[in-house]
Amino acid sequence: MSLGLVYYTGTRRGNGDMRHVIGIDAGGTATRAVLLDETGTCLGYGRSGPGNPTSAGAQLAVSNQVIATLGAVGKSGITPDLVMLTLAGGLGHESDSPVATALAQAGLHTSVQVAGDVMSAYFSATAIATGYLVLSGTGAISARIVDGELDGLRDGIGWLLGDEGSGFWIGHRVVRAAAADLEGRGPATALTPLVLALVDDEALPDEDVRRPEVWKVMRRVYGRRPVECAEYAPLAFRAAASGDTVARGILDGALDGLLTSCGSLIHDDDRPIVLAGGLLYDGGPLSEGIKARYPGRCLRAHDGTAGAALLALRALGAVADSAALARIHETLAPLLA
């Protein structure tokens, strides 16, 4: 069991006159939880290891969710009125979430609700209850939120069936382009030396008629899970920035895929579009392409923990407006420092 980092500022309100909630952002590499009161003032923060059951396994994920939650409570003695757990694949409320049972066993008896990480990403950037999310990271997904509830999804169906414009989608095309270049069946590209630098430590067979560089690419790609091709995605951005036409073509295709997915959800209105995920960074070609298609509407997602906190306030029936979101970000920042 990994150790969580524990922070706490503030004191418990007397006589139960202030309600409290905890928002949890359970990701594939870390689980982060924040304790806040119903005004949106963050009081405590906890962090632990991976909390996504798909990647970490159910037992470890729940254990880390509990560690982060208890870290957020710290020495405050506060029992939250509600815990909002957000994670990939969480699409609805659960009354018997395993983390609720585990928290009770740890002495913290509270209600637990579960929502998807698309919701926490969206509400990290805006408190407007109706809008859209476009996410491109290892995978890719678009979502429509209506009155604070998930109303529609496009893509996010995995590397075999979709995830167009994702890190996997781009990375897969990067290594294919490098392999084609090495074998002389595709155009020369600046992607090739970048890929070879990442696979240089791969072993070679004793004898073979193939070029050794081809073997190194093959062994690296086939020796890992297919989705791990996402590690090559940043190479496309590097090569495209230097003028490589092959890389530029890959990114153009990624943008087309993202626009096709989100375009089937996004209405011609003035609702916000939140851009999330590591590949939709400010100033990048994918985010700029989406902004050009939807001028004046795009916002950048922030810390998913803040979004989980705002979702917790909404579930509690507390005020969850733009002022509350601003207060969450303002009071969460010192806890993360």
C-alpha positions in Angstrom: 0.0 0.0 0.0 1.5 3.3 -1.0 1.5 6.3 1.3 -0.6 9.3 0.6 0.6 12.9 1.1 -1.5 14.6 3.7 -2.2 18.3 4.0 -4.8 20.2 6.1 -5.5 23.8 6.7 -8.5 25.2 8.6 -10.7 23.9 11.3 -14.0 22.1 11.6 -17.0 24.3 11.8 -18.9 23.9 15.0 -22.4 22.4 15.6 -22.6 20.9 12.1 -23.6 24.3 10.6 -21.3 23.8 7.6 -21.5 20.9 5.2 -18.4 19.3 3.6 -17.6 17.2 0.6 -14.7 15.5 -0.9 -13.9 15.4 -4.6 -11.6 12.6 -5.9 -9.8 12.5 -9.3 -8.8 8.9 -9.6 -6.4 8.7 -12.6 -4.1 6.0 -14.1 -1.0 7.3 -12.4 -2.3 9.1 -9.3 -5.3 9.6 -7.1 -6.0 13.1 -5.7 -8.6 14.1 -3.2 -9.7 17.5 -1.8 -11.8 18.3 1.2 -13.9 21.4 0.9 -16.8 23.1 2.6 -20.0 24.0 0.9 -18.8 27.5 -0.1 -16.0 25.9 -2.2 -13.2 26.6 0.2 -10.6 23.8 0.0 -9.5 22.6 3.5 -7.4 19.5 2.9 -5.7 17.5 0.2 -4.5 13.9 -0.1 -2.6 12.1 -2.8 -1.9 8.5 -3.5 -1.1 6.0 -6.3 -3.1 5.0 -9.3 -6.9 4.9 -8.7 -8.2 3.7 -12.1 -9.5 0.1 -11.7 -8.9 -0.7 -15.4 -5.2 0.0 -15.3 -4.3 -0.6 -11.6 -6.8 -3.4 -10.8 -9.8 -3.0 -8.5 -8.1 -3.8 -5.2 -5.2 -1.4 -5.6 -7.4 1.3 -7.1 -9.8 1.2 -4.1 -6.9 1.2 -1.7 -5.4 4.3 -3.2 -8.8 6.0 -3.4 -9.2 5.4 0.4 -5.6 6.6 1.1 -6.2 9.9 -0.8 -9.5 10.5 0.9 -8.2 9.9 4.4 -5.3 12.2 3.5 -7.7 14.9 2.5 -9.5 14.6 5.8 -6.2 14.6 7.7 -6.5 15.5 11.3 -9.5 17.8 10.8 -11.9 15.2 12.2 -14.4 16.2 9.5 -16.7 13.5 8.2 -17.8 14.7 4.7 -21.5 14.6 3.8 -20.6 13.3 0.4 -17.7 12.0 -1.6 -17.6 12.4 -5.4 -15.3 9.9 -7.1 -14.5 10.6 -10.7 -12.6 8.2 -12.9 -12.4 6.9 -16.4 -15.5 4.9 -17.3 -17.5 6.2 -14.4 -20.8 7.1 -16.1 -23.4 7.2 -13.4 -24.2 7.2 -9.7 -23.5 4.2 -7.6 -25.1 3.4 -4.3 -22.8 0.5 -3.4 -19.4 1.7 -4.7 -16.6 -0.5 -3.3 -14.8 2.6 -2.1 -17.8 3.4 0.2 -17.4 0.0 1.8 -13.7 0.5 2.2 -14.1 4.0 3.6 -16.6 2.6 6.2 -14.1 -0.1 7.2 -11.6 2.7 7.7 -14.0 4.5 10.0 -15.3 7.1 7.5 -19.0 6.6 6.9 -20.3 8.7 4.1 -22.2 8.7 0.9 -20.2 8.1 -2.3 -21.2 9.0 -5.9 -19.3 8.1 -9.0 -18.9 10.2 -12.2 -16.8 10.0 -15.3 -13.5 11.8 -15.6 -15.0 13.6 -18.7 -17.2 15.4 -16.2 -14.4 16.4 -13.8 -12.4 17.6 -16.8 -15.3 19.7 -18.1 -16.2 21.3 -14.7 -12.5 22.1 -14.0 -12.8 24.8 -16.6 -16.4 26.1 -16.3 -19.4 26.0 -14.0 -21.8 26.4 -16.9 -24.0 23.3 -16.7 -24.4 22.8 -20.4 -21.5 22.5 -22.8 -19.0 20.2 -24.5 -15.7 18.4 -23.9 -13.1 17.3 -26.4 -10.3 15.2 -25.0 -7.2 13.9 -26.6 -4.6 12.0 -24.5 -3.7 8.4 -24.9 -7.3 7.9 -26.0 -9.8 10.4 -27.5 -13.4 11.2 -26.6 -15.9 13.9 -27.0 -18.8 14.6 -24.7 -21.9 16.7 -24.4 -23.1 17.8 -20.9 -26.6 19.1 -20.4 -27.8 20.5 -17.1 -24.8 19.0 -15.4 -25.4 15.5 -16.6 -23.6 13.5 -19.3 -25.9 13.6 -22.3 -23.8 12.1 -25.2 -20.5 10.6 -26.1 -18.5 10.1 -29.3 -15.5 7.8 -29.7 -13.5 6.8 -26.6 -14.1 3.3 -27.7 -10.5 2.1 -27.6 -7.6 1.7 -30.0 -9.1 -1.2 -32.0 -12.4 0.6 -32.8 -11.7 4.3 -32.6 -9.8 6.8 -30.5 -9.2 8.8 -33.6 -6.9 11.8 -33.1 -5.6 10.3 -29.9 -2.0 9.7 -28.7 -2.3 6.1 -29.8 -3.7 7.0 -33.2 -0.9 9.4 -33.8 1.9 7.3 -32.3 0.8 4.2 -34.3 1.1 6.2 -37.5 4.5 7.6 -36.5 6.0 4.1 -36.1 4.4 2.9 -39.3 5.8 5.9 -41.2 9.3 5.2 -39.7 9.2 1.5 -40.6 8.1 2.4 -44.2 10.9 4.8 -44.5 13.5 2.3 -43.3 12.3 -0.3 -45.7 12.1 2.1 -48.7 8.4 1.6 -49.2 7.5 5.0 -47.9 8.7 8.6 -48.0 11.7 9.8 -46.1 10.7 11.5 -42.9 12.3 13.2 -39.9 10.2 10.9 -37.7 12.6 8.0 -38.4 15.7 9.1 -36.5 13.4 10.2 -33.6 11.8 6.8 -33.4 15.2 5.0 -33.7 16.5 7.1 -30.8 13.8 5.6 -28.6 14.4 2.0 -29.6 18.2 2.0 -29.8 18.5 -0.2 -26.7 16.6 -3.1 -28.3 18.5 -6.4 -28.9 19.2 -7.7 -32.4 18.9 -11.3 -33.8 22.2 -13.0 -34.6 21.5 -13.2 -38.3 18.9 -11.7 -40.5 18.5 -10.1 -43.9 16.5 -7.2 -42.5 18.0 -3.9 -41.6 18.8 -3.9 -37.9 16.9 -0.7 -37.4 13.7 -2.4 -38.6 14.2 -5.2 -36.0 14.6 -2.7 -33.2 11.3 -0.9 -34.1 9.5 -4.3 -34.4 10.8 -5.6 -31.1 9.9 -2.4 -29.3 6.4 -2.1 -30.8 5.4 -5.8 -30.6 7.0 -6.2 -27.2 4.6 -3.8 -25.5 0.8 -3.3 -25.3 -0.5 -1.8 -28.6 -1.9 1.3 -26.7 1.7 2.1 -25.7 2.3 3.4 -29.2 1.0 6.6 -27.7 4.6 7.2 -26.5 5.6 8.1 -30.0 2.9 10.8 -30.5 5.1 13.7 -29.3 7.5 12.9 -32.1 4.9 13.9 -34.6 4.6 17.4 -33.0 8.4 17.8 -33.0 8.9 16.7 -36.6 5.9 18.8 -37.8 7.3 21.9 -36.1 10.5 21.4 -38.1 8.6 21.2 -41.4 8.3 17.5 -41.9 5.4 16.8 -44.3 4.8 13.2 -43.2 4.4 14.3 -39.6 2.2 17.3 -40.7 0.0 14.9 -42.6 -0.4 12.7 -39.5 -1.4 15.6 -37.3 -3.8 16.9 -40.0 -5.5 13.5 -40.0 -5.7 13.5 -36.2 -7.4 16.9 -36.3 -9.8 15.7 -38.9 -10.7 12.7 -36.6 -11.3 14.9 -33.6 -13.4 17.4 -35.5 -15.5 14.6 -37.0 -16.1 13.1 -33.6 -16.9 16.3 -31.7 -18.7 17.8 -34.7 -21.4 15.1 -34.4 -22.1 16.3 -30.9 -21.5 20.1 -30.8 -24.5 22.3 -31.7 -24.3 25.7 -33.4 -24.7 27.6 -30.1 -22.6 29.6 -27.7 -22.0 26.9 -25.1 -18.4 26.4 -24.0 -16.2 23.7 -25.4 -13.6 22.5 -22.9 -10.3 21.1 -24.4 -8.7 18.4 -22.3 -5.8 15.9 -22.4 -2.1 16.3 -23.0 -2.3 16.6 -26.8 -4.7 19.6 -26.7 -2.2 21.9 -25.1 -2.5 25.7 -25.6 -0.8 26.7 -28.9 -0.6 23.2 -30.2 -1.8 22.4 -33.7 -4.7 20.2 -32.6 -6.1 22.7 -30.1 -5.6 25.6 -32.5 -7.4 23.7 -35.2 -10.4 23.1 -32.9 -10.4 26.7 -31.9 -10.4 27.8 -35.5 -13.4 25.6 -36.1 -15.2 27.0 -33.0 -13.9 30.5 -32.5 -14.5 32.1 -29.1 -15.9 29.0 -27.5 -12.9 27.0 -26.4 -11.6 26.8 -22.8 -8.7 24.8 -21.5 -9.3 22.1 -18.8 -7.5 22.6 -15.5 -6.9 20.3 -12.6 -9.5 17.5 -12.6 -9.5 17.6 -8.8 -11.1 21.0 -9.0 -13.7 19.6 -11.4 -14.5 16.7 -9.0 -14.8 19.2 -6.2 -17.4 21.3 -8.1 -19.3 18.1 -9.0 -19.4 17.2 -5.3 -20.9 20.6 -4.5 -23.5 20.1 -7.3 -24.4 16.7 -5.9 -24.7 18.2 -2.4 -27.1 20.8 -3.7 -24.8 23.6 -2.7 -24.1 26.6 -4.9 -21.8 25.5 -7.7 -21.4 28.6 -9.8 -18.4 30.4 -11.4 -17.6 32.1 -8.1 -17.5 28.7 -6.3 -15.2 27.3 -9.0 -12.9 30.3 -8.7 -12.8 29.8 -5.0 -11.9 26.1 -5.4 -9.0 26.9 -7.7 -7.8 29.8 -5.5 -7.8 27.7 -2.3 -6.7 24.5 -3.9 -3.5 26.0 -5.3 -1.7 26.5 -1.9 -2.5 22.9 -1.0 -0.7 21.7 -4.2 2.3 23.9 -3.7 
